[in-house]
Amino acid sequence: MGLWYVSADTLAGSRFLLSPLAEVFAALKLLHAGTASHPGERAWLDAHLPAYRARLAADPVTGLLVRSGLGAEWIADFLTPTPRDGETFEEGVGRVRSASPADARAHLTVSLRGPLPAALDRDDLPERAADLLTYVWTQTVRPYWDRRRRVLEADVVARTAQLSRGGWAAALDTLLPGRTRWLGGNRLQVNLHEYPPREISGAQLLFVPVTPQRAGWVSWEEPDRYALVYPCAGVLADGTRTVVPDSLGALLGPARARVLVLLDSPMSTSQLVAVTGQGLGSVGRHLKVLLDGRLVERRRAGRSVLYSRTAAGEVLVTAQRA
């Protein structure tokens, strides 16, 4: 298994970070796989997969680059520079574009676990990769970025609350279930691959959420920065689960009904603000009405207050969905 040795100080100083470039690369992986995890991803693929495949069919060198770079066990490192705080997509993809051609070829050889195809023995690989990532950003991610950013922000709030309730073991074990685990001592399992362990004590450790549900990888800039990219909570990413039945919207009002529908999983006020795009005052008023009507309940989790549907609220939502 892949192990990182992490000191207590490094773990305590770690942080969650949003990265447009990571979101775009996760979208590229989803387009490459062509397989959806939920109806929201299926609708997105239906909208964008034909044009993506047509683009690669017209550019076989870039198509081969993608297939080679997304190896079965290892992604070519130059495609996934470690995220940086506050970095825009343009800044991030600029780092891909400026990668050394020799490094790009070497990284592809690692991801292929074999010799580089003759068609990829060229110096424009970073440029081609950056152009494709820019296409994925402009055509398939940027139109949805405002909502995706709110979803990712909500995930960070949820993970932080989970950390305060259950400690690092609870938070890390659920990032990539079955792949990431806190093993005790100073050992963090980051994947299931048999690679030599890494000592990262003293480095900056980052946790980066993305919305595609089968995404997940690690990256680093030795010896200073290490990142673990993970899929955000499915209840947040699957937009189909937040569709408000017309009858429920007529009964409670569309905005208040959406808050009730979202609360099939406990959320804080901050999470609800992030996911719905409503103001803090509006969400607070909706929650007060729902609390007074005994459709939701609240409980404290560390420094957060989490809201969830009561049995009565569950019956109401379920009946309106029928």
C-alpha positions as CSV (number, residue, x, y, z in Angstrom):
1,M,0.0,0.0,0.0
2,G,1.1,3.6,-0.5
3,L,2.1,5.1,2.9
4,W,3.0,8.6,3.9
5,Y,4.7,9.1,7.3
6,V,3.2,12.2,8.8
7,S,4.3,14.0,12.0
8,A,1.7,15.4,14.4
9,D,2.7,18.9,13.5
10,T,2.3,18.3,9.8
11,L,-1.1,16.8,10.3
12,A,-2.2,19.6,12.6
13,G,-1.1,22.1,10.1
14,S,-2.8,20.4,7.1
15,R,-5.6,22.2,5.3
16,F,-8.4,21.7,2.8
17,L,-8.0,23.6,-0.5
18,L,-10.2,24.2,-3.6
19,S,-8.5,23.9,-7.0
20,P,-10.1,24.6,-10.3
21,L,-7.3,22.7,-12.1
22,A,-7.9,19.6,-9.9
23,E,-11.6,19.8,-10.7
24,V,-10.8,20.1,-14.5
25,F,-8.5,17.1,-14.3
26,A,-11.1,15.1,-12.5
27,A,-13.6,16.0,-15.2
28,L,-11.1,14.9,-17.8
29,K,-10.8,11.5,-16.1
30,L,-14.6,11.2,-16.1
31,L,-14.8,12.0,-19.8
32,H,-12.0,9.5,-20.5
33,A,-13.9,6.8,-18.5
34,G,-17.3,7.7,-19.9
35,T,-19.0,6.0,-17.0
36,A,-21.3,7.9,-14.6
37,S,-21.6,7.4,-10.8
38,H,-25.0,9.0,-10.5
39,P,-27.7,10.6,-12.7
40,G,-26.1,14.1,-12.4
41,E,-22.9,12.8,-13.9
42,R,-24.8,10.9,-16.6
43,A,-26.6,14.1,-17.7
44,W,-23.2,15.9,-17.8
45,L,-21.6,13.1,-19.8
46,D,-24.5,13.0,-22.3
47,A,-24.1,16.8,-22.8
48,H,-20.3,16.8,-23.3
49,L,-18.9,13.3,-24.1
50,P,-19.7,13.4,-27.9
51,A,-17.9,16.6,-28.5
52,Y,-14.9,15.5,-26.3
53,R,-14.6,12.2,-28.2
54,A,-14.9,14.0,-31.6
55,R,-12.1,16.4,-30.5
56,L,-9.7,13.5,-29.7
57,A,-10.7,11.6,-32.8
58,A,-9.6,14.7,-34.8
59,D,-6.3,14.8,-32.9
60,P,-5.0,11.3,-32.5
61,V,-1.7,12.4,-30.9
62,T,-3.5,14.1,-28.0
63,G,-5.8,11.1,-27.7
64,L,-2.8,8.9,-27.3
65,L,-1.4,11.3,-24.8
66,V,-4.5,11.1,-22.7
67,R,-4.7,7.3,-22.8
68,S,-1.0,7.1,-21.9
69,G,-1.1,9.7,-19.2
70,L,-4.1,8.2,-17.3
71,G,-2.3,5.0,-16.5
72,A,-4.0,2.0,-14.8
73,E,-2.0,2.6,-11.6
74,W,-0.2,5.9,-12.0
75,I,-1.0,9.3,-13.6
76,A,1.8,11.1,-15.5
77,D,3.0,13.6,-12.9
78,F,3.2,16.6,-15.2
79,L,-0.6,16.5,-15.7
80,T,-1.4,17.0,-12.0
81,P,0.8,19.7,-10.5
82,T,0.2,20.0,-6.8
83,P,-2.6,22.6,-6.1
84,R,-1.7,26.0,-4.6
85,D,-3.8,28.3,-2.4
86,G,-5.9,30.8,-4.4
87,E,-4.6,29.6,-7.8
88,T,-6.8,30.2,-10.7
89,F,-7.4,27.7,-13.5
90,E,-5.2,29.8,-15.8
91,E,-2.4,29.9,-13.4
92,G,-2.6,26.1,-12.7
93,V,-2.7,25.1,-16.4
94,G,0.2,27.5,-17.0
95,R,2.3,25.1,-14.8
96,V,1.2,22.2,-17.0
97,R,2.1,24.2,-20.1
98,S,5.6,25.1,-18.8
99,A,6.5,21.5,-17.9
100,S,9.8,20.3,-19.3
101,P,9.2,18.1,-22.5
102,A,11.8,15.7,-21.2
103,D,10.0,15.4,-17.9
104,A,6.7,14.9,-19.7
105,R,8.1,12.0,-21.7
106,A,9.6,10.5,-18.6
107,H,6.4,10.8,-16.6
108,L,4.4,9.1,-19.5
109,T,6.9,6.2,-19.5
110,V,6.2,5.7,-15.8
111,S,2.4,5.8,-16.2
112,L,2.6,3.4,-19.2
113,R,5.0,1.1,-17.3
114,G,6.8,0.6,-20.5
115,P,8.4,2.3,-23.5
116,L,7.0,5.6,-24.9
117,P,5.1,5.2,-28.2
118,A,7.0,6.7,-31.1
119,A,4.1,9.1,-31.7
120,L,4.7,10.7,-28.3
121,D,8.4,11.2,-28.7
122,R,8.0,14.9,-29.2
123,D,8.5,18.2,-27.4
124,D,4.9,19.7,-27.6
125,L,3.3,17.2,-25.1
126,P,2.9,19.8,-22.3
127,E,1.4,22.3,-24.8
128,R,-1.1,19.7,-26.0
129,A,-2.0,18.6,-22.5
130,A,-2.6,22.3,-21.4
131,D,-4.7,22.9,-24.5
132,L,-6.9,19.9,-23.8
133,L,-7.3,20.9,-20.1
134,T,-8.3,24.4,-21.3
135,Y,-10.9,22.9,-23.6
136,V,-12.3,20.8,-20.7
137,W,-12.4,23.9,-18.5
138,T,-14.1,26.3,-20.9
139,Q,-16.6,23.8,-22.4
140,T,-17.5,21.4,-19.6
141,V,-16.5,22.9,-16.2
142,R,-16.6,26.7,-16.2
143,P,-20.3,26.8,-17.1
144,Y,-21.1,25.0,-13.8
145,W,-18.2,26.3,-11.7
146,D,-20.3,28.5,-9.4
147,R,-22.4,25.6,-8.2
148,R,-19.5,23.2,-8.1
149,R,-17.5,25.7,-6.0
150,R,-20.4,25.9,-3.5
151,V,-20.6,22.1,-3.4
152,L,-16.9,21.9,-2.7
153,E,-17.0,24.6,0.0
154,A,-19.9,22.6,1.6
155,D,-17.8,19.5,1.6
156,V,-14.9,21.2,3.3
157,V,-17.4,22.4,6.0
158,A,-18.6,18.8,6.5
159,R,-15.1,17.4,6.7
160,T,-14.1,20.0,9.2
161,A,-17.1,19.2,11.4
162,Q,-16.3,15.5,11.0
163,L,-12.8,16.2,12.1
164,S,-14.0,18.0,15.2
165,R,-16.3,15.1,16.1
166,G,-14.2,12.1,15.4
167,G,-10.6,13.2,15.0
168,W,-8.3,12.6,12.1
169,A,-9.0,8.9,11.9
170,A,-12.7,9.5,11.1
171,A,-11.9,12.3,8.7
172,L,-9.2,10.5,6.7
173,D,-10.9,7.1,6.5
174,T,-13.8,8.6,4.6
175,L,-11.9,10.6,2.0
176,L,-11.4,7.7,-0.3
177,P,-13.1,4.8,1.4
178,G,-11.2,1.6,1.1
179,R,-8.1,3.5,-0.1
180,T,-7.2,6.1,2.5
181,R,-6.9,5.2,6.2
182,W,-5.2,6.6,9.3
183,L,-3.2,3.5,10.5
184,G,-2.1,5.0,13.8
185,G,1.3,6.2,14.8
186,N,2.3,8.5,12.0
187,R,1.2,6.4,9.1
188,L,-1.3,7.6,6.5
189,Q,-2.4,5.2,3.8
190,V,-3.1,7.2,0.6
191,N,-3.7,4.4,-1.9
192,L,-3.5,0.6,-2.4
193,H,-0.5,0.6,-4.7
194,E,2.8,-1.0,-3.6
195,Y,5.1,2.0,-3.8
196,P,7.9,2.9,-1.3
197,P,6.6,4.9,1.7
198,R,7.3,8.6,1.8
199,E,8.4,10.7,4.8
200,I,6.5,14.0,4.5
201,S,6.9,15.3,8.1
202,G,7.6,19.1,7.9
203,A,5.9,19.4,4.5
204,Q,2.6,21.1,3.8
205,L,-0.2,18.6,3.5
206,L,-3.3,19.5,1.5
207,F,-6.7,17.8,1.0
208,V,-8.4,18.8,-2.2
209,P,-12.1,17.9,-3.0
210,V,-13.4,17.4,-6.5
211,T,-17.0,16.7,-7.6
212,P,-16.6,13.6,-9.9
213,Q,-17.2,10.6,-7.7
214,R,-14.6,8.2,-9.0
215,A,-11.8,10.7,-8.9
216,G,-8.8,10.5,-6.5
217,W,-5.1,10.8,-6.8
218,V,-2.0,12.1,-5.0
219,S,0.6,14.7,-6.0
220,W,3.6,16.4,-4.6
221,E,6.3,19.0,-5.0
222,E,9.1,17.4,-3.0
223,P,10.0,18.1,-0.3
224,D,7.6,20.9,0.5
225,R,4.0,20.2,-0.6
226,Y,1.9,17.0,-0.8
227,A,-1.8,16.8,-1.8
228,L,-4.5,14.1,-1.6
229,V,-7.3,14.7,-4.1
230,Y,-10.6,13.1,-3.1
231,P,-14.3,13.0,-4.3
232,C,-16.6,15.3,-2.3
233,A,-19.6,13.8,-0.4
234,G,-22.0,12.2,-2.9
235,V,-25.1,13.8,-1.3
236,L,-23.6,17.1,-2.3
237,A,-22.3,16.2,-5.7
238,D,-25.4,14.5,-7.0
239,G,-27.6,17.4,-8.0
240,T,-30.6,15.1,-8.8
241,R,-31.1,14.5,-5.1
242,T,-31.8,18.1,-4.5
243,V,-34.6,18.4,-7.0
244,V,-37.6,19.9,-5.2
245,P,-41.0,18.3,-6.1
246,D,-43.4,21.0,-7.4
247,S,-46.0,20.1,-4.8
248,L,-43.6,20.5,-1.9
249,G,-42.4,23.8,-3.3
250,A,-46.0,25.0,-3.5
251,L,-46.6,23.9,0.1
252,L,-43.5,25.4,1.7
253,G,-42.1,27.8,-0.9
254,P,-39.4,26.6,-3.3
255,A,-36.4,28.0,-1.3
256,R,-37.6,26.5,2.0
257,A,-38.5,23.2,0.4
258,R,-35.0,22.9,-1.1
259,V,-33.5,23.3,2.4
260,L,-35.7,20.5,3.6
261,V,-34.9,18.2,0.7
262,L,-31.2,18.8,1.2
263,L,-31.4,17.7,4.9
264,D,-31.6,14.0,4.2
265,S,-27.9,14.2,5.4
266,P,-27.0,16.5,8.3
267,M,-25.7,19.9,7.3
268,S,-24.6,23.1,9.0
269,T,-26.0,26.5,8.2
270,S,-22.8,27.3,6.4
271,Q,-23.1,24.2,4.2
272,L,-26.7,25.0,3.3
273,V,-25.6,28.6,2.4
274,A,-22.8,27.2,0.2
275,V,-24.9,24.6,-1.6
276,T,-28.1,26.6,-2.1
277,G,-26.5,30.0,-2.9
278,Q,-29.1,31.6,-0.5
279,G,-28.0,34.2,2.0
280,L,-27.2,33.3,5.6
281,G,-30.3,35.3,6.8
282,S,-32.6,33.5,4.4
283,V,-31.3,30.0,5.3
284,G,-31.6,30.9,9.0
285,R,-35.3,32.0,8.6
286,H,-36.1,28.8,6.7
287,L,-34.5,26.7,9.4
288,K,-36.5,28.4,12.1
289,V,-39.8,27.8,10.3
290,L,-38.8,24.2,9.7
291,L,-37.7,23.8,13.4
292,D,-41.0,25.3,14.6
293,G,-42.9,22.9,12.4
294,R,-40.9,20.0,13.7
295,L,-39.8,19.0,10.3
296,V,-36.1,19.3,11.1
297,E,-34.0,19.0,14.3
298,R,-30.6,20.2,15.3
299,R,-27.7,18.9,17.3
300,R,-24.2,20.2,18.1
301,A,-21.2,18.5,16.7
302,G,-18.0,20.2,18.1
303,R,-18.2,23.8,17.1
304,S,-20.9,23.2,14.4
305,V,-24.6,22.9,14.7
306,L,-26.0,20.3,12.3
307,Y,-29.6,20.2,11.0
308,S,-31.4,17.1,9.7
309,R,-34.9,16.0,8.8
310,T,-37.1,14.6,11.5
311,A,-39.4,11.6,10.9
312,A,-42.2,14.0,10.1
313,G,-40.0,15.9,7.6
314,E,-39.0,12.6,6.0
315,V,-42.6,11.5,5.6
316,L,-43.4,14.9,4.0
317,V,-40.6,14.8,1.5
318,T,-41.1,11.1,0.6
319,A,-44.9,11.6,0.1
320,Q,-44.3,14.6,-2.2
321,R,-41.7,12.6,-4.3
322,A,-44.1,9.7,-4.8
